[in-house]
Amino acid sequence: MKASQDIPLKAKLRKAESSNTTKSYALILPLGIFLLVFFLVPIASMIYRSVDNPLLAKHLPRTSEALKLWDSSKTPDEKTYATFVAELKAVGEKTSIGRIAARLNYDKGGMRSLVVKTARKLKRVSVNTLPPEGTWKKTLAKIDKRWDQPEYWATIKNAGAPITVGYYLAAVDKKLDINGAVVKVPEHKRIYLAIFWRTVWVSALVTSLCFLFGYPIAFLIARVQKKCVNLLLIMVLLPFWTSLLVRTTAWIVMLQREGVVNDLLIFLRLIDEPIQLIYSSFGVLVAMTHVLLPLMILPVYSVMKNISPDYVHAGLSLGATPWTAFWKIYFPQTLPGVGAGALFVFILTLGYYITPALVGGPQDQMISQFIVYHANHSLNWGLASALGTLLLLGVLSGYGLHNKIAKIDTIKLN
């Protein structure tokens, strides 16, 4: 009898647990949809665009296929020339020639004008008749001598694959040569690796400055009387609540040659004439440190307020100097907050765009500036996506390194 009564009870218990699980999933479903639509899908789209290369494979399929077997030491054969002419004329009739010319120009300068000029000249030529110059090779060479140079055909060949690593190669200052080997671009075109290193260097400097200024402030807030804590926290948060554009513009006004800072330095007779503070690395570091400083102060303070002063007192009573007690006893206990603040500041600095663009000079622009440029101006979405993906990998690598050095479960925000 007892066993028979246990069965319905167990069934009811399983049903209740199943119902609770369903309700739990239902509650987090909106968050999951939000993350999928506004986070995961855009990232997946960016990664896909960084290797997607359908244009030539779609509009010049037979030419791309013919060039796969082409000996790059010389120009293609007459059949390949004829195939290219036929497909280029067909593309010109569909008004897609501009897109193809722009795509080829990403890989080699001058391809846009070459392709557009050739397509315009071929409009008056019928592919069903004999070539005007006897062969299509001579006909194209008469239109432009560059069609007699294998490197231009190699550009078409390398751009013909539907999936490409060309954007990633360009993002690290490399390219495919005429033989398909990976080589460095000419020295005057090597910009992206230097910009990546500059971005990491500026991020590290800003993080260090935020620590140097933020740690003493957090220590002060954690040690003052409770009635002063709220006032100090408001003073820390008030700039954080102000628009980023307003804060950046304020630094432009203060740091310009006729600004407050230069006037004060001249008044104090520290300098004889105004110095260049804005549109320089100094301006970028000052403005970004000011913007991100609260993100260092708050995590460090949240850890400090929970540290009992008895630990330091015990060390002092055992003969330690104040510096030794601080460095060996107090500081290690604040590392979780320091790690959280450094992680926040470093990751956010890597992707900063507005502040360096407004207060920095041409030599101070970070990688985000070039991602925006290629996405909005040059319309080279493949290169913009490749740069963005590499930046994302850099962020994840920084996060992984932080997690290896200071485990993520040691980060505390309360």
C-alpha atoms as one frame of an Amber mdcrd trajectory, in Angstrom:
protein
   0.000   0.000   0.000   2.817   2.387   0.952   4.726   1.660  -2.247   1.646
   2.411  -4.330   1.264   5.763  -2.562   4.938   6.680  -3.236   4.475   6.402
  -6.998   1.980   9.293  -7.331   4.089  11.403  -4.961   7.229  10.838  -7.033
   5.283  11.608 -10.212   3.966  14.842  -8.699   7.477  15.771  -7.572   8.890
  15.211 -11.071   6.003  17.188 -12.561   6.627  20.071 -10.158  10.359  20.070
 -10.909   9.636  19.984 -14.643   7.218  22.891 -14.268   9.763  24.928 -12.324
  12.438  24.212 -14.935  10.083  25.311 -17.718   9.273  28.533 -15.878  12.988
  29.199 -15.347  13.727  28.781 -19.041  10.748  30.981 -19.916  12.104  33.747
 -17.695  15.548  33.745 -19.320  14.199  33.276 -22.856  13.897  37.048 -23.563
  17.498  37.532 -22.484  18.584  34.648 -24.703  16.721  36.108 -27.687  18.244
  39.528 -27.023  21.773  38.099 -26.896  21.167  36.054 -30.037  19.727  38.898
 -32.116  21.873  41.806 -30.939  25.124  40.073 -29.999  25.748  36.644 -31.482
  24.176  37.230 -34.901  26.109  40.483 -35.570  29.378  38.838 -34.508  28.684
  35.809 -36.698  27.798  38.120 -39.594  31.037  40.069 -39.123  33.132  36.896
 -39.116  31.320  35.609 -42.215  31.840  38.877 -44.099  35.549  38.752 -43.319
  35.954  35.676 -45.557  32.950  36.011 -47.893  33.989  36.873 -51.452  31.146
  36.027 -53.859  31.369  38.885 -56.357  33.823  37.583 -58.959  32.755  33.964
 -58.451  29.207  35.066 -59.304  29.823  37.488 -62.188  33.077  36.125 -63.686
  32.758  32.391 -62.937  34.293  31.003 -66.135  37.199  33.466 -66.024  37.889
  32.582 -62.386  37.786  28.888 -63.226  40.120  29.310 -66.199  42.653  31.260
 -64.150  42.919  28.462 -61.580  45.083  26.481 -64.036  46.909  29.542 -65.390
  50.718  29.694 -65.373  51.337  33.001 -63.630  54.764  33.450 -65.230  53.086
  34.691 -68.427  49.784  36.150 -69.544  46.767  33.803 -69.954  45.966  32.084
 -73.250  43.627  33.497 -75.902  40.701  31.402 -74.716  40.895  32.966 -71.258
  41.028  36.438 -72.800  37.915  35.661 -74.869  36.099  34.298 -71.840  36.989
  37.395 -69.818  35.789  39.745 -72.575  32.464  37.917 -72.911  31.817  37.923
 -69.159  32.968  41.527 -68.720  30.552  42.690 -71.429  27.735  40.724 -69.793
  28.540  42.267 -66.431  28.636  45.747 -67.981  25.117  45.257 -69.299  23.941
  44.372 -65.757  25.532  47.542 -64.283  27.656  45.425 -61.878  30.953  46.568
 -63.332  31.480  49.241 -60.672  31.218  46.718 -57.846  33.667  44.348 -59.531
  36.100  47.180 -60.244  35.900  48.346 -56.632  36.464  44.808 -55.323  39.571
  44.340 -57.467  40.841  47.773 -56.466  40.904  46.617 -52.812  43.665  44.176
 -53.775  45.577  46.296 -56.265  45.444  50.009 -56.859  44.494  51.025 -60.387
  42.227  48.039 -61.035  39.102  50.188 -60.772  40.078  52.517 -63.589  41.442
  49.642 -65.661  38.287  47.525 -65.480  35.869  50.442 -65.974  37.873  51.762
 -68.923  38.029  48.315 -70.539  34.301  47.681 -70.054  33.484  51.064 -71.611
  35.681  50.378 -74.659  34.236  46.879 -75.128  30.669  48.171 -75.311  31.237
  48.978 -78.979  32.705  45.533 -79.696  30.658  42.393 -80.402  31.955  39.141
 -78.976  30.331  37.243 -81.861  32.664  38.832 -84.412  36.418  38.644 -84.835
  38.438  40.711 -82.363  39.289  44.177 -83.796  43.032  43.543 -83.422  42.983
  39.906 -84.572  43.069  38.432 -81.066  41.400  39.434 -77.826  44.812  39.578
 -76.207  45.953  42.279 -78.645  42.607  44.039 -78.395  42.801  44.344 -74.602
  46.469  45.345 -74.798  45.548  48.173 -77.173  42.847  49.364 -74.751  45.371
  49.345 -71.908  48.925  47.954 -71.812  48.399  46.698 -68.286  46.478  43.701
 -69.674  49.852  42.444 -70.921  51.169  42.291 -67.343  50.570  39.000 -65.445
  50.212  40.772 -62.071  46.827  42.242 -63.045  45.537  38.828 -64.063  46.890
  37.440 -60.784  44.733  39.980 -58.955  41.645  38.657 -60.742  42.697  35.091
 -59.985  43.235  35.727 -56.268  39.917  37.572 -55.981  37.967  34.849 -57.785
  37.648  32.398 -54.880  34.238  32.566 -53.124  35.987  32.210 -49.738  39.128
  34.270 -49.209  41.755  35.024 -46.588  42.747  38.147 -48.484  41.035  40.506
 -46.064  42.877  38.980 -43.112  46.154  39.205 -45.010  45.494  42.874 -45.727
  44.668  43.405 -42.044  48.183  42.226 -41.089  49.947  44.051 -43.959  50.345
  41.022 -46.205  49.023  39.941 -49.595  49.185  37.155 -52.177  51.829  37.660
 -54.835  51.594  36.684 -58.470  52.423  33.058 -57.592  49.880  32.873 -54.763
  52.501  33.057 -52.008  51.944  35.219 -48.925  54.275  38.241 -48.936  54.462
  41.567 -47.121  52.966  44.611 -48.786  55.368  47.465 -49.710  56.741  49.264
 -46.677  54.821  52.494 -47.307  51.560  50.520 -47.160  52.264  48.695 -43.885
  49.919  50.446 -41.478  47.605  47.997 -39.736  50.095  46.051 -37.604  51.523
  49.324 -36.319  48.009  50.550 -35.545  47.165  47.329 -33.693  50.293  47.694
 -31.554  49.477  51.350 -30.965  45.974  50.398 -29.854  47.307  47.828 -27.380
  49.982  50.255 -26.131  47.500  53.099 -25.579  45.094  50.698 -23.846  47.864
  49.529 -21.516  48.918  53.120 -20.748  45.354  54.244 -20.037  44.804  51.212
 -17.804  48.013  51.972 -15.898  47.084  55.642 -15.468  43.601  54.721 -14.287
  45.189  52.414 -11.700  47.688  55.042 -10.534  44.971  57.672 -10.068  42.080
  55.401  -9.179  43.672  53.288  -6.454  44.416  56.199  -4.056  40.931  57.639
  -4.670  39.295  54.289  -3.914  41.472  53.966  -0.800  40.368  57.423   0.357
  36.677  56.644  -0.170  37.041  53.344   1.702  38.688  55.052   4.688  36.642
  58.251   5.173  33.648  58.524   7.479  30.420  57.054   6.185  28.722  60.446
   5.885  31.362  61.490   3.320  31.279  58.298   1.261  28.140  59.151  -0.707
  29.437  62.636  -1.537  32.742  61.259  -2.824  31.005  58.535  -4.850  28.747
  61.157  -6.428  31.831  63.181  -7.352  33.321  60.077  -8.976  30.130  59.158
 -10.816  29.040  62.630 -11.900  31.495  62.825 -14.834  30.537  59.247 -15.692
  26.899  60.311 -16.048  27.854  63.160 -18.383  27.789  62.573 -22.128  31.034
  61.194 -23.531  30.970  63.788 -26.304  30.566  66.614 -23.769  33.488  65.376
 -21.669  35.715  65.007 -24.711  34.777  68.451 -26.028  35.538  69.946 -22.603
  39.089  68.602 -22.809  39.462  70.106 -26.280  38.575  73.513 -24.818  40.895
  73.077 -21.831  43.929  71.702 -23.676  44.014  73.942 -26.744  46.834  76.464
 -27.121  44.668  79.282 -25.763  42.942  77.013 -23.263  42.802  76.931 -19.485
  45.756  74.577 -18.976  48.180  76.561 -21.124  47.042  79.849 -19.551  47.586
  78.388 -16.066  51.055  77.100 -16.939  52.026  80.494 -18.340  50.586  82.251
 -15.273  52.679  80.007 -13.019  55.676  80.763 -15.268  56.297  77.076 -15.909
  56.331  77.753 -19.654  56.992  80.883 -21.741  54.591  80.153 -24.600  51.664
  77.792 -25.204  52.559  74.170 -25.917  50.735  71.603 -28.012  48.559  69.582
 -25.632  45.605  68.784 -27.858  45.657  66.651 -31.038  48.527  64.667 -29.542
  49.149  61.499 -27.565  49.072  63.546 -24.358  45.545  64.726 -25.089  44.371
  61.198 -25.903  45.779  59.766 -22.664  44.363  62.566 -20.511  40.877  62.463
 -22.034  40.573  58.668 -22.059  41.898  58.346 -18.503  39.318  60.871 -17.321
  36.516  59.064 -19.138  37.399  55.582 -17.862  38.657  56.394 -14.364  35.330
  55.540 -12.607  35.496  52.029 -14.047  38.719  51.512 -12.107  37.669  53.262
  -8.903  34.362  51.473  -8.337  35.579  47.831  -8.469  38.611  48.632  -6.321
  36.485  50.501  -3.771  33.931  47.682  -3.632  36.717  45.314  -2.520  38.454
  47.756  -0.186  35.321  48.521   1.830  35.079  44.859   2.848  38.703  44.558
   4.033  38.982  44.688   7.783  41.657  47.110   9.093  42.478  44.536  11.778
  44.760  42.695   9.323  47.013  45.723   8.905  46.893  46.486  12.637  47.991
  42.935  13.366  50.924  43.291  11.003  51.975  46.567  12.581  51.739  45.063
  16.052  54.070  42.265  14.947  56.755  44.715  13.887  55.988  45.408  10.237
  56.542  48.924   8.887  53.484  50.753   7.461  54.751  50.203   3.906  55.389
  46.492   4.505  51.966  46.066   6.114  50.324  47.776   3.154  52.300  45.960
   0.460  52.311  42.479   1.998  48.913  42.437   3.752  46.524  45.061   2.396
  47.393  45.312  -1.312  47.086  41.567  -2.109  43.536  41.604  -0.741  42.580
  44.369  -3.189  43.849  42.510  -6.278  40.410  41.111  -7.234  39.083  44.653
  -7.536  42.206  45.824  -9.371  41.861  42.907 -11.786  38.207  43.705 -12.486
  38.917  47.398 -13.027  41.918  46.732 -15.261  39.902  44.275 -17.340  37.037
  46.743 -17.815  39.289  49.673 -18.695  41.608  47.732 -21.021  38.827  46.087
 -23.028  36.851  49.311 -23.402  39.962  51.246 -24.421  40.731  48.768 -27.200
  37.504  49.687 -28.984  37.419  53.433 -28.288  36.674  55.630 -31.281  35.191
  59.050 -30.434  37.811  60.309 -27.969  40.951  59.491 -30.047  39.218  60.831
 -33.156  38.463  64.191 -31.502  41.482  64.896 -29.306  44.195  62.891 -31.100
  46.222  63.655 -34.186  46.667  61.456 -37.272  49.430  59.542 -35.486  47.156
  58.777 -32.510  44.249  57.065 -34.256  43.411  53.576 -33.051  42.180  50.548
 -34.963  38.506  51.405 -34.392  38.991  54.549 -36.502  40.013  52.438 -39.493
  37.192  49.953 -38.982  34.725  52.843 -39.146  36.502  54.283 -42.186  36.315
  51.051 -44.186  32.727  50.381 -43.109  31.366  53.871 -43.885  33.678  55.498
 -46.429  35.710  53.055 -48.504  32.865  50.494 -48.185  35.439  47.721 -47.917
  33.254  45.711 -45.547  35.435  42.636 -45.856  38.520  44.445 -44.550  36.455
  46.215 -41.868  35.101  42.824 -40.749  38.586  41.283 -40.724  39.942  44.142
 -38.610  36.961  43.850 -36.273  37.407  40.096 -35.955  41.107  40.477 -35.137
  40.212  43.111 -32.535  37.649  40.726 -31.066  40.266  37.973 -30.912  42.594
  40.414 -29.169  39.939  41.182 -26.570  39.272  37.491 -25.992  43.009  36.825
 -25.732  43.354  39.585 -23.143  40.437  38.157 -21.232  41.935  34.663 -21.396
  45.330  35.919 -20.216  43.683  37.747 -17.320  41.713  34.638 -16.408  44.898
  32.563 -16.438  46.809  34.994 -14.226  43.924  35.968 -11.954  41.064  33.486
 -12.120  37.761  35.022 -13.167  36.066  33.849  -9.971  38.369  36.154  -7.983
  36.788  39.245  -9.549  34.529  40.978  -7.040  32.262  43.938  -7.546  30.557
  44.084  -4.171
